[in-house]
Amino acid sequence: MNNQLISGTTSSVRPSDMPSPKNLVTIHQPHFLPWLGYINKLAVSDTFIFLDDVDFRRDYFQHRTRIVTRDGALRWATLPVVKHSSGEVIRNIYIHTRGIERVIRIFENEYRHHPNYRQLHAGIWDAMRSSGDRLLDVNMTLIRHLCNLLGLRCRIYLASDLCPRTERTTRIYELARITGGDALLVGSGNMLGIHDTRYWQKRGIAIYRQNFIVAHHKYVQPSSSSFVAMASTVDALFSVGAKTTGMRVMHAKPQLYDLQN
């Protein structure tokens, strides 16, 4: 997994008006079939580092995602995980043998009548079935497959391959430095609240913030008359296809800005 290139059908995915650091780095936990905002981070980053050696969180996006049901409601689709010790890290989490088939049936039940399901579902399900029973491998295989469908290119690393766990602010800096990063991309979560961002800035790492506004990235959902936000990227894929979904994450002006200004 060390220094792999996710490559797709296009080599230029960064919007023309986006700031251009030499190596924009995103550091994130690996999620299960994540939403468009997560994929947008992959689209605009040069380097993406997956935090595979932090604590696993049950009933979180590491092993579940949101889908839109046939009656237009938002529900969870969850990969059941094997019982594990408290504080176990993501890379050591395994899923139940029949868990993949169970979650595939959930997706099939809700999406099999969508206009792009027939064209795209086999590749997604094959990727899921071929990835083994370790949660990390399932998530990474699916994310790579989504990136290939959408034509994204970026370097990916596993944090555990780069440096050991240390104080979290220090480690974020070390991960960026080791991979040649000169800027960090942060989202709308609590990363800015739990880290000393001045520590990064004093050491030459600029900070850019993602501004992926859900209202700007709506698409037609066959099962709902009004847009249901925050669903898995496969909802967009099955609804409007890979080309239109790609436009949502690559060419929709994510509006990054430097927090130093």
Residue pairs with C-beta under 8 A, 6 or more apart in sequence:
1 140
1 156
1 157
1 158
1 161
2 157
2 158
2 161
3 155
3 156
3 157
4 155
4 156
4 157
5 153
5 154
5 155
5 156
6 42
6 48
6 143
6 144
6 147
6 148
6 152
6 153
6 154
6 155
6 156
7 148
7 153
8 147
8 148
8 149
8 150
8 151
8 152
8 153
9 151
10 151
10 153
10 250
11 153
13 43
13 44
13 151
13 152
13 153
13 250
14 20
14 43
14 44
14 250
15 44
15 250
15 251
15 252
15 253
15 254
17 253
18 44
18 253
18 254
18 256
19 208
19 256
19 257
19 258
21 46
21 182
21 183
21 206
21 208
22 46
22 180
22 182
22 183
23 46
23 47
23 179
23 180
23 181
23 182
23 183
24 44
24 45
24 46
24 47
24 181
24 183
24 184
24 185
24 208
25 45
25 46
25 47
25 48
25 49
25 175
25 176
25 179
25 181
25 183
25 184
25 185
26 41
26 42
26 45
26 47
26 48
26 49
26 184
26 185
27 48
27 49
27 51
27 159
27 172
27 175
27 176
27 184
28 38
28 41
28 48
28 49
28 50
28 51
29 50
29 51
29 54
29 61
29 62
29 90
30 50
30 51
30 52
30 62
30 90
30 136
30 139
30 140
30 143
31 38
31 61
31 62
31 65
31 139
31 143
32 61
32 62
32 63
32 64
32 65
32 79
32 135
32 138
32 139
32 142
33 65
33 77
33 142
33 146
33 232
33 233
33 234
34 61
34 65
34 143
34 232
34 233
35 65
35 66
35 230
35 231
35 232
35 233
36 212
36 217
36 233
36 236
36 245
36 248
36 249
37 187
37 210
37 212
37 214
38 233
39 146
39 147
39 150
39 152
39 233
39 249
40 210
40 212
40 248
40 249
40 252
40 254
41 48
41 185
41 187
41 210
42 48
42 143
42 147
42 152
42 154
42 249
43 150
43 152
43 249
43 250
43 254
44 185
44 210
44 254
44 256
45 154
45 185
46 154
46 155
46 181
47 154
47 155
47 156
47 157
47 179
47 180
47 181
48 154
48 155
48 156
48 157
49 156
49 157
49 158
49 159
49 162
49 175
49 179
50 136
50 140
50 156
50 157
50 158
50 159
51 90
51 159
52 89
52 90
52 91
52 136
52 158
52 159
52 160
53 89
53 90
53 91
53 159
53 160
53 165
54 89
54 90
54 159
54 165
55 87
55 88
55 89
55 90
56 62
56 81
56 84
56 88
56 89
56 90
56 92
56 93
56 135
58 81
59 78
62 90
62 93
62 135
62 139
63 78
63 79
63 80
63 81
63 93
63 95
63 135
64 76
64 77
64 78
64 79
65 76
65 77
65 231
65 232
66 74
66 75
66 76
66 77
66 230
66 231
66 232
67 74
67 75
67 76
67 77
67 106
67 107
67 110
67 111
67 231
67 232
67 234
67 235
68 74
68 110
68 221
68 223
68 224
68 228
68 231
68 235
69 75
69 110
69 223
70 109
70 110
70 113
70 223
71 223
72 221
72 223
72 224
72 225
72 226
72 228
73 228
74 228
74 230
74 231
77 103
77 106
77 107
77 232
78 103
79 95
79 99
79 100
79 103
79 135
79 138
80 95
80 96
80 99
80 102
81 93
81 94
81 95
81 96
81 99
81 135
82 93
82 94
82 95
82 96
84 92
84 93
84 94
90 135
90 136
91 134
91 136
91 158
91 160
93 134
93 135
93 136
94 133
94 134
94 135
95 133
95 134
95 135
95 138
97 133
100 128
100 129
100 138
103 128
104 125
104 128
104 129
107 121
107 234
108 121
110 223
111 117
111 121
111 234
111 235
111 238
112 121
113 222
114 222
114 223
114 238
114 239
115 222
115 238
115 239
115 240
115 241
116 237
116 238
116 239
116 240
116 241
116 242
117 238
119 241
120 149
120 237
120 238
120 241
120 242
121 238
123 145
123 149
124 142
124 145
124 234
124 237
127 141
127 142
127 144
127 145
128 138
128 141
128 142
130 141
131 137
131 138
131 140
131 141
131 142
132 138
144 156
146 233
146 237
147 153
147 154
149 237
149 242
149 245
149 246
150 242
150 245
150 246
150 249
150 250
151 246
151 250
152 249
152 250
155 179
157 175
157 179
159 171
159 175
162 174
162 175
162 178
162 179
163 171
163 174
163 175
163 178
165 171
166 174
168 194
168 195
169 195
169 196
169 199
169 200
170 199
172 184
172 195
172 200
173 199
173 200
173 203
173 205
175 181
176 184
176 200
176 205
177 203
177 205
181 205
182 204
182 205
182 206
183 205
183 206
183 207
183 208
184 200
184 205
184 206
184 207
184 208
185 208
185 209
185 210
185 256
186 192
186 207
186 208
186 209
186 210
187 209
187 210
187 212
188 209
188 210
188 211
188 212
192 209
192 259
197 207
197 259
200 207
201 207
201 260
206 258
206 260
207 258
207 259
207 260
208 256
208 257
208 258
208 259
209 256
209 257
209 259
210 254
210 256
211 254
211 255
211 256
211 257
212 254
213 255
214 229
214 230
216 252
216 253
217 248
217 249
217 252
218 227
218 229
219 227
219 236
219 239
219 240
219 244
219 245
219 248
220 239
220 240
221 227
221 228
221 235
221 239
222 239
233 245
236 244
236 245
236 248
237 245
